[in-house]
Amino acid sequence: MGLVTKDDGWRIPDELWAQIQPMLPVHKTNHPLGCHRRRTDDRVAMNAILFVLRTGCQWNALNATGICSSSATHRRFLEWVEAGVFEQFWKGALRDYDATRQIDWSWLSMDGAMTKAPLAGKKTGANPTDRGKQGVKRSLLTDARGIPLAVTIDGANRHDMKLVRPTLESLAARRPPPTKSAPQGMCLDKGYDYDEVLALVEAFGFTAHIRGRGEEARAIRQEAGFKARRWVVERTHSWLNRFRRILVRWEKRDDTYWAMLHFALGIITWRATHLSG
């Protein structure tokens, strides 16, 4: 019997690998004699990609870790990016979460977060909070427990209100229709307080709830039985920033950055399904 790999944050645990492996494309060798160099094991390569995602290190730094060579890992990463493996993994994790714990559509939260992008590239822009240095903004939508349901990216100088439509259109989970007995609230901060946003949210079938900065904290202190709701999206942004390849964007290509982002979102969702009580 082989060794059991548990979730230590740095290696793909057995349960997670059982979900990822069927999504990987089947490799076909083109060597006429079949006597080529042995291909690196898929799980080893995925562990190396996870290491880069968690630490934010350069690909070449993998050569010093003993996990996998940087060249083999990066080739495999690009192969899986092209096959859409990481987005498929996140969406599959959402389906499993919905089947196991059920997505809570009663109160959704949306918010944006800006991070650095030193190498710039597509979907980046001058960060107004970082002396105009290049940065990226991600707009995130979560359910009432903070499970990531939709995400989009753009330049750091893009206003949050301009990202509402692409965020809602990128919903990665199957949404039940809202009803009078089961409305779907949308919690937003003061940065979304525009008639255009309110009309758009309503057009998508959500009920907007907008509170100014600090207003929610005052309500907690003053209103008996008040339950804060919007904080869950801020917590999920914090979870994403623990993956340092997301905290600082080093990818020039937007498709490879998307892959890293989807991988992190998938891991967050998978852990919420399998590791929560």
C-alpha positions as CSV (number, residue, x, y, z in Angstrom):
1,M,0.0,0.0,0.0
2,G,1.4,3.4,-1.0
3,L,1.9,6.3,1.4
4,V,-1.2,8.5,2.1
5,T,-0.6,12.1,1.2
6,K,-2.7,14.5,3.4
7,D,-3.5,18.1,2.9
8,D,-0.4,19.9,4.3
9,G,-0.8,22.9,2.0
10,W,2.2,22.1,-0.1
11,R,1.3,18.8,-1.8
12,I,-1.7,17.6,-3.6
13,P,-3.6,15.3,-1.1
14,D,-4.9,11.9,-2.3
15,E,-8.6,13.0,-2.3
16,L,-7.8,16.1,-4.3
17,W,-5.7,14.2,-6.8
18,A,-8.5,11.8,-7.4
19,Q,-10.6,14.7,-8.6
20,I,-7.9,16.4,-10.7
21,Q,-6.4,13.4,-12.4
22,P,-9.4,12.6,-14.6
23,M,-9.4,16.2,-16.0
24,L,-5.9,15.9,-17.3
25,P,-5.5,15.4,-21.1
26,V,-4.1,12.0,-22.1
27,H,-0.5,12.3,-23.3
28,K,0.4,10.8,-26.6
29,T,4.0,10.1,-27.6
30,N,5.1,11.0,-31.1
31,H,8.5,9.2,-31.0
32,P,8.5,6.6,-33.8
33,L,10.4,4.0,-31.7
34,G,8.9,4.9,-28.4
35,C,12.4,5.2,-26.8
36,H,12.1,8.7,-25.6
37,R,13.0,10.1,-22.1
38,R,10.5,9.0,-19.5
39,R,7.8,11.7,-18.9
40,T,7.6,13.3,-15.5
41,D,4.7,12.0,-13.5
42,D,1.7,14.2,-13.6
43,R,1.2,14.4,-9.9
44,V,4.9,15.4,-9.4
45,A,4.4,18.2,-11.9
46,M,1.1,19.3,-10.2
47,N,2.9,19.4,-6.9
48,A,5.5,21.7,-8.4
49,I,2.9,24.0,-9.8
50,L,1.2,24.1,-6.4
51,F,4.6,25.1,-4.9
52,V,4.9,28.0,-7.3
53,L,1.3,29.0,-6.6
54,R,1.8,29.0,-2.9
55,T,5.3,30.6,-2.7
56,G,5.2,32.9,-5.7
57,C,8.7,31.8,-6.6
58,Q,10.2,32.0,-10.1
59,W,9.8,28.8,-12.2
60,N,13.6,28.4,-12.3
61,A,13.7,28.2,-8.4
62,L,12.0,24.8,-8.7
63,N,15.4,23.3,-9.7
64,A,16.6,23.8,-6.1
65,T,13.6,22.2,-4.5
66,G,14.0,18.7,-5.8
67,I,10.3,18.5,-6.6
68,C,10.5,18.7,-10.4
69,S,12.7,20.5,-12.9
70,S,11.4,24.0,-13.9
71,S,11.4,23.2,-17.6
72,A,9.3,20.1,-17.2
73,T,6.9,21.8,-14.8
74,H,6.4,24.8,-17.0
75,R,5.8,22.8,-20.1
76,R,3.2,20.7,-18.3
77,F,1.6,23.9,-16.9
78,L,1.2,25.4,-20.3
79,E,-0.2,22.1,-21.6
80,W,-2.8,22.1,-18.9
81,V,-3.6,25.8,-19.3
82,E,-4.3,25.2,-23.0
83,A,-6.6,22.2,-22.1
84,G,-8.5,24.4,-19.6
85,V,-7.7,22.0,-16.7
86,F,-7.6,24.6,-13.9
87,E,-10.9,26.3,-14.8
88,Q,-12.5,22.9,-15.1
89,F,-11.2,22.0,-11.7
90,W,-12.7,25.1,-10.0
91,K,-16.1,24.5,-11.7
92,G,-16.0,20.8,-10.7
93,A,-15.2,21.8,-7.1
94,L,-18.2,24.1,-7.1
95,R,-20.5,21.4,-8.4
96,D,-19.2,19.0,-5.6
97,Y,-19.7,21.7,-3.0
98,D,-23.3,22.4,-4.2
99,A,-24.1,18.7,-4.1
100,T,-22.6,18.2,-0.7
101,R,-23.2,21.4,1.3
102,Q,-25.4,23.5,-1.1
103,I,-24.4,26.9,-2.3
104,D,-26.1,29.6,-0.2
105,W,-27.7,31.9,-2.7
106,S,-29.7,33.9,-0.1
107,W,-26.9,36.5,0.4
108,L,-24.2,37.0,-2.1
109,S,-21.3,39.5,-1.8
110,M,-19.1,41.2,-4.4
111,D,-16.0,43.2,-4.0
112,G,-12.8,44.1,-5.8
113,A,-9.1,43.8,-4.7
114,M,-6.0,45.3,-6.2
115,T,-2.6,43.5,-6.3
116,K,0.8,44.2,-7.8
117,A,1.8,43.2,-11.3
118,P,5.5,44.2,-11.7
119,L,5.8,42.6,-15.2
120,A,2.6,44.2,-16.4
121,G,1.1,42.3,-19.3
122,K,-2.5,42.1,-20.4
123,K,-5.3,43.1,-18.1
124,T,-3.1,45.3,-15.9
125,G,-3.1,49.1,-15.3
126,A,-1.7,51.8,-13.1
127,N,-2.6,51.2,-9.5
128,P,-4.0,54.4,-7.9
129,T,-3.1,53.2,-4.4
130,D,0.5,52.2,-5.3
131,R,2.0,55.4,-6.8
132,G,0.8,54.4,-10.2
133,K,2.7,51.2,-10.5
134,Q,1.3,48.4,-12.6
135,G,-1.3,46.3,-10.9
136,V,-4.3,44.0,-11.5
137,K,-7.8,44.2,-10.0
138,R,-9.9,41.1,-9.5
139,S,-13.6,41.4,-8.9
140,L,-15.0,38.5,-6.9
141,L,-18.5,37.2,-6.2
142,T,-19.1,34.8,-3.3
143,D,-22.1,33.1,-1.7
144,A,-23.2,33.7,1.9
145,R,-20.3,31.5,3.2
146,G,-17.6,33.0,1.1
147,I,-17.4,30.3,-1.6
148,P,-16.1,31.9,-4.8
149,L,-18.8,31.8,-7.5
150,A,-17.5,34.3,-10.1
151,V,-14.4,36.3,-10.8
152,T,-13.1,38.6,-13.5
153,I,-9.8,40.6,-13.8
154,D,-8.8,44.0,-15.3
155,G,-6.3,46.8,-14.8
156,A,-6.0,48.1,-11.3
157,N,-7.2,51.5,-12.4
158,R,-10.6,50.0,-13.5
159,H,-13.4,51.1,-11.2
160,D,-15.3,48.4,-9.3
161,M,-18.6,49.5,-10.8
162,K,-17.3,48.8,-14.4
163,L,-16.6,45.2,-13.4
164,V,-20.1,44.3,-12.1
165,R,-21.5,43.1,-15.4
166,P,-18.5,40.9,-16.4
167,T,-18.4,39.5,-12.9
168,L,-22.0,38.5,-12.9
169,E,-21.7,37.1,-16.5
170,S,-18.8,34.9,-15.4
171,L,-20.8,33.0,-12.8
172,A,-19.3,29.5,-12.6
173,A,-22.1,27.7,-10.8
174,R,-25.6,26.8,-11.8
175,R,-27.9,29.4,-10.2
176,P,-31.5,28.7,-9.2
177,P,-34.0,31.4,-10.1
178,P,-34.9,33.8,-7.3
179,T,-38.4,33.7,-6.0
180,K,-40.5,35.8,-3.6
181,S,-40.0,33.3,-0.9
182,A,-36.3,32.9,-1.7
183,P,-34.9,36.2,-2.9
184,Q,-31.2,36.5,-3.6
185,G,-29.6,39.5,-1.9
186,M,-26.4,41.2,-3.2
187,C,-24.2,42.9,-0.6
188,L,-22.1,45.7,-1.9
189,D,-20.1,48.5,-0.4
190,K,-20.4,52.2,-1.0
191,G,-18.1,52.0,-4.1
192,Y,-21.0,50.4,-6.0
193,D,-23.6,53.0,-5.0
194,Y,-24.6,54.1,-8.5
195,D,-27.9,54.0,-10.3
196,E,-26.3,52.1,-13.1
197,V,-25.1,49.3,-10.8
198,L,-28.4,49.1,-9.0
199,A,-30.3,48.7,-12.3
200,L,-27.8,46.1,-13.5
201,V,-28.0,44.1,-10.3
202,E,-31.8,44.2,-10.5
203,A,-31.7,43.1,-14.1
204,F,-29.8,40.0,-13.1
205,G,-32.5,39.2,-10.6
206,F,-30.6,40.2,-7.4
207,T,-31.7,42.6,-4.6
208,A,-29.0,45.1,-3.9
209,H,-28.0,45.9,-0.4
210,I,-25.4,48.7,-0.2
211,R,-23.8,50.0,3.1
212,G,-21.2,52.7,3.4
213,R,-17.8,52.1,4.9
214,G,-18.1,51.7,8.6
215,E,-21.9,51.6,8.5
216,E,-21.9,47.8,8.9
217,A,-19.7,48.0,11.9
218,R,-21.9,50.6,13.5
219,A,-25.0,48.4,12.8
220,I,-23.4,45.5,14.6
221,R,-22.9,47.6,17.7
222,Q,-26.3,49.3,17.6
223,E,-28.8,47.0,16.0
224,A,-29.9,44.0,18.0
225,G,-29.6,40.7,16.1
226,F,-27.8,42.4,13.1
227,K,-25.7,39.9,11.1
228,A,-22.8,41.1,9.1
229,R,-22.7,39.5,5.6
230,R,-20.4,41.4,3.3
231,W,-17.2,40.4,5.2
232,V,-17.1,37.0,3.7
233,V,-16.0,38.3,0.3
234,E,-13.1,40.2,2.0
235,R,-12.1,37.0,3.8
236,T,-12.0,35.1,0.5
237,H,-9.8,37.8,-1.0
238,S,-7.6,37.3,2.0
239,W,-7.5,33.5,1.3
240,L,-6.5,34.2,-2.3
241,N,-3.7,36.5,-1.2
242,R,-2.2,33.6,0.8
243,F,-1.3,32.1,-2.5
244,R,1.6,34.4,-3.2
245,R,1.4,33.9,-7.0
246,I,-1.9,35.6,-6.7
247,L,-0.8,38.3,-4.2
248,V,1.8,39.4,-6.8
249,R,1.1,38.7,-10.4
250,W,4.3,37.6,-12.2
251,E,2.5,36.3,-15.3
252,K,2.7,38.5,-18.4
253,R,0.1,36.3,-20.2
254,D,-3.4,36.7,-18.9
255,D,-4.2,33.0,-19.7
256,T,-1.5,31.7,-17.3
257,Y,-2.6,34.2,-14.6
258,W,-6.2,33.0,-15.1
259,A,-5.0,29.4,-14.6
260,M,-3.2,30.3,-11.3
261,L,-6.3,32.1,-10.1
262,H,-8.6,29.3,-11.0
263,F,-6.3,26.8,-9.3
264,A,-6.4,28.8,-6.1
265,L,-10.2,29.2,-6.3
266,G,-10.6,25.5,-6.9
267,I,-8.4,24.6,-3.8
268,I,-10.4,27.1,-1.6
269,T,-13.7,25.5,-2.8
270,W,-12.4,22.0,-2.5
271,R,-11.2,22.6,1.1
272,A,-14.6,24.1,2.0
273,T,-16.2,20.9,0.8
274,H,-13.9,18.3,2.3
275,L,-12.3,19.9,5.3
276,S,-15.1,21.9,6.9
277,G,-17.1,20.5,9.7
